[in-house]
């Protein structure tokens, strides 16, 4: 990706996956995810609708991972600096 369009989610320094967002768009995605989690806990109360709440949480989490995959650095194992 060129410098005019930075990654929203940088790769973690250690391990697999992405770190915290580096641009506002990434933070907006995290905020939307948080709001959707709150809405899900109201619409599907975990103590009363546990299977639906788990399904809902899995679905929006899969979308979050998809956005991280599409807008983040390529995932892979990282072992810190190679220095």
Residue, then its C-alpha position, 0 to 999 in steps of 0.5 A: x500500500x502506498x504512503x498516501x493510503x496508510x494501513x488502518x491497522x498495523x501488524x503486531x510487533x510480537x505474535x499474529x494479528x493487528x495492533x491498535x489503529x493508527x488512523x481515524x478510520x480504524x478508530x471509527x471501526x472500533x467505535x462502531x463495533x463497541x456500539x454494536x456490542x452494546x446494542x446487541x446486549x440490549x436486544x439479545x440480553x446475554x442472560x436471557x438470549x444467550x445463543x442469539x447473543x453469541x451468534x450476534x457477537x460472532x457475526x459482528x466480530x467476523x466483520x471486524x476481523x474482515x475489516x482488519x484483514x482488508x485494511x490492515x497490514x498483511x497478517x503473519x507471525x512477528x517476532x519483534x525487531x530483527x536487529 
